[in-house]
């Protein structure tokens, strides 16, 4: 279960790609099994400690007899010198007692590296919920219907609860008039705090979204001064986003825009009530 065994392979723009390869290899091993095995059993046979393997039960259904998992994209959720969080969008094909089942998941993978050692997965974090569904707003329905906003299953479910922030959804809908966006994650599967702090993330309360592709181009494969990246970030601020993170910081020390190693692979848009939109000047 080495990182080199991962079917997912990084492109040149990736930051510390060995971390993502390690997370991807773990997920591929956990989510792929046959002969009425389990995700946990697949990992144990590959050499994972039972305590770590047990956290992969979220990739298994009791009715599944076999599974095959593909990592669509492993985005960073947090990065420190010896710990990391990877938010992986995956597709899983299951053979269940009722027939074939295809599903998309977003998985929060936590990794650590001991002094002088290699990166290893510590656990998969069970997904959280925004709570009981509310009446769907017209804005939420419009975002769900907009083909230029490409939503993975978990994000579609987040919006369908009626609990995603209406202002944030309005920003996405307005952006879709200028850009086609592939969403990586909203609430489900995202780190719930601002890594590595204990401060609650806007993702945890339905007020943030991460975008991995703009007009079919992965953010991680663009230059920091790419017109699409800069244009979307700037337009999001004009539309009212109070947090705009990405491969480039558009306003230096002023609040709102930010960039770091974590945000080289996606654009983060968030809304904090009471804060002004990200400062453009």
Number of C-alpha atoms within 10 A of each C-alpha: 18 15 21 13 15 20 13 20 17 16 10 9 15 16 18 11 14 16 24 29 22 23 30 32 22 26 26 25 24 28 29 22 23 15 9 13 15 24 26 26 19 20 25 18 13 15 11 20 13 13 12 15 24 17 18 26 17 17 20 21 15 10 13 22 18 22 27 17 22 21 23 16 22 26 25 24 25 20 19 12 7 13 19 25 29 29 23 26 23 21 20 20 18 24 19 16 12 8 10 12 13 12 13 18 22 27 26 26 29 20 21 19 16 10 7 6 9 14 21 21 24 20 18 25 17 15 17 13 13 17 11 8 12 11 10 14 15 11 19 24 14 13 22 19 11 15 12 19 21 20 21 20 16 21 23 18 16 21 26 18 18 22 21 26 18 17 16 23 21 17 20 22 20 15 19 18 11 14 19 18 24 20 21 27 29 30 29 25 28 27 26 20 16 15 18 14 9 9 10 13 20 21 26 20 17 23 23 24 25 26 23 24 24 21 13 11 15 17 24 23 15 18 15 16 12 13 11 19 21 18 13 19 26 18 16 23 22 15 17 19 28 23 25 29 24 27 25 22 18 22 14 14 10 13 16 23 26 20 17 12 15 22 24 24 25 25 27 23 28 29 23 14 8 7 13 15 21 27 20 15 7
